[in-house]
Amino acid sequence: MNVSETKNLLLYIAEKMVESEPVLTELDLKIGDGDHGLGMQRGFAAVRDLLKTETFQPKDIGELFVTVGTKMMSSMGGASGAIFGTLFRAGGKAIAGTETFDTKILTQFLSAGKEGVFNRGGAKPGDKTMMDALAAATSKAIAVQNESLVDAVDLIAIAAEQGAESTKDQIAVFGRAKSLGERSLGHVDPGAVSMSFILKYMSEFIKNNK
């Protein structure tokens, strides 16, 4: 995928994430303060508006992702803005100068994004955060990085979904849910679900436009 196509990919993800607000809000009301969905909606609405701006013409895919991450940070606020903004900014910096989005570039993006998120917040797999979905997706991406993007991204999205689902069996150690202790068991982490949604929508777009 070239820069223009990748821009359209991110626009599709942004629009679908805005639509996902009610689901994410409902999940967050069970273990958080219910504002995760609204934060993601606000951030991705700002990203959608940015991507629809004709004057925004990034020179490469790295710049595209970094600018999206910066927009998320400035519009979302809170922990989610910092974490998801960091994912896009750190991942984007790692693929600076790239003009083709393929499986290897997605793998580099996820790997660097994961490292950036860990350095920012300290969460690791098993802590009931978006890192559970991100780490699972990254591991799968590394395993399938030599496959075509349309085949690989589906497997990566499934891995992220499984990672998000695994948070049901974890006790939260970060954020508002931390105060619930064992009462957070049985509920998925909304941030992990958001991470899995991003990759699910990425897979949808790529399959529909192959």
N, C-alpha and C positions, 0 to 999 in steps of 0.2 A: 504494500500500500504506500502511495506517495504522500507528501505532506497534506495536500488537499483532501485526499481520501481519509487520512488519519484525523484531520480536523472534523470531518463529517462523522467519523466514528465517535469522537468525544462529544460532539453535539447530540448524537443519539443517546449516549450514556447519560448525559446531563438531563435531557428531557425525561428519560425513564426514571432517573433518580428523583426528580421533582415529583413525578407521579407516585413514587413509592413512599411518600411522606406518611400517609395514614398507617401503613403496615409498620414502618419503623417507629412511629409514635406509640402505637399499641404495644409493641415489644418493649419499648423503654419504660412505659408506665408500670410494667411488671417488676422491674428491678432498678429503675432510675427515676429521674424527675420528669420524664416525658418530653424532654426538649430535643432529644437526638434527631428525631424525624424532621422537626422544624429547622434545626441547624443545617442538616444535609440539604433540605429543600432550598433554604436561603443560599447556601453555597453554590449548589448546582444551578440554581436560577441565574445567579451572577455569571457563572461559567457559560451557561447557554446564551445569555445576552452578549457576552464577550465574543463567543464564537460566531454569532450572527452579525457581528460588526464587520462591514466590508473592509474597513481600514486595517483590521487585524489580519496581517498576512505574515505569519512566522516564517523565518527563512529555512528552518529545519524542524525536525520532529522533537529534538531536545528542547528547543526554544518554545515550541507549542506546549509541551508538558510542564515546563517550568512556569510559564505564564499562567497556565490553568491553576497550578498549585499556589501561586502567589495570589491569584484572585480568590481562591478558596480560603486562604488564610485571612485575607482582609475582609471577607464578607461573612464568614461563618461564625467566627469568634469561638471562645471556649476550647475545651480539650479536643473536640472533634476537628475544629478548624486547624489547630496546630498539627494534629496527627495526620489527617488526610492531606493537608497542604504540604506537609513534609514528605509524604509518600510521593506526590507528584513532582515536587521540586527536586528532591534527592534523586529520584528515578530519572527525571528529565536531564539533570546535569550529567548523569552517567552516559546518556546517549546523545550528548551535544554533537552537532554536526551531521547527524544521521538524516538521510533523506528517504529512506525506505523502512517502513515498519513491518518487520517479519517476526518469526518466532524467537530468533536469537536476540533481537532488540527488545522484545517483550520480556524475555528472561533477564536481560541486563537491567531493564527498568524495574522489574519486581525485586531482583536481588539487591540493587542499590537502594530502592525504596524501603525495603525491609530493614536494611542496615540503618538507614536514616531514621526510621520510626523507632527502632530500638535505642539508638543514641539519644533521641529526643525524650522518650518517655520511660525507657527501661523495661517495658513489658516484653515478655518472652512467651513462647507457646506454652499453654497450660494455665495462663493467668486470666483467662476469660476476657479477652479483648479482641480487637480486630486483628491482632497479630496471629491468632489461631488460624484465621482464614488466609491471611497473607503468607504465613510461613508454609502452609500446606500447598498453596498455589505456587509459591516459589520453588519448592522441592519438586513438584510435578513439572514445572516449566523447565527446570534443569534436566530432568529425565527425558523430556520430549523435544528439546530445543532443535533437534535436527529434522523434525517433522514439519510439514506444511503448516502455515498459520491456521488455516481453517480446521485442520484436524487437531492441532495442539491446543488451541484456545478452548475448545470444548472440554478437553480433559482437564485443563487448568481450572476452568470454571467449576467443574464437578468437584475437583479437589478442594477448592475454596469453600464450596457449599458444605462439603463433609467436615471441613475444619470449623466452620461456623456452627454446624450441628453438634460438634463435639463439646462446645462450650456449655451445653445443657448439663453435662456431668462434672462441671468445674465450679469451684467456689471463687467468687470475685475477690481480687486483691487490689483493684484500682477503682477509683471513682466512687460515685454514690452507692453503687451496688456493693461495695466493700463492707459497708455498715450492716448489710443483711446477713453476712456470714453464710451459714449453711442454707438459709432461706433463699439464696440465689440459685441453689441447685434446682434443676428441672426447667430452667428458663435459658434461652439462648441469649448471647450478648448482642445487642443491637448494632454495635460497631462492627462486629464480625459479620453480621448479616449484610450490612452496608458494603463491606469489602467484597463479599461474595456476589452481591447484586451488581457491583461495578463490572466484575468479570463475566457474569452471566449476560449482561447487556452487551458487553464487548463481543462475546461469542455470538449472540443473536445477530448483531449487525454484520459481522464478518461472514457468517453462514448465509445471510440474506443477500450479500453483495459479492459473493465469490465469483 
